């Protein structure tokens, strides 16, 4: 499936600071991990250019995804929860991978935060 990804996605990864990939019913994370491997095979460092978000209702499957993403060095998080009910997850059900805390991703989050703050300020003016 990840090989079927549009070439525009890979050109977008090269142009943008980073992209986000989401699997809302991740299971053990095979699709996300295959995407990471496909990106790597195309010469793109997914640890710096791709942010992974996964969610599954089954805790065992979600934890399997978390372990695999952590071992592969995928920056992101895994949510144990029901995607269809769209309820906000409890903090103890969000599992952040070690690369989520890498300096690159801390900086990305700070930049996104300040973009939102400035957008609100500009809209209020």
Secondary structure, DSSP 8 states (H G I E B T S, - for coil): -GGGS-HHHHHHHHHSS-EEEEETT-TTSHHHHHHHHHHHHTT--HHHHEEEEEEES-HHHHHHHHHHHHHHT--EEEEES-TTTT----GGGEEE-GGGGSHHHHHHHHHHHHHHHHHHHHHH-
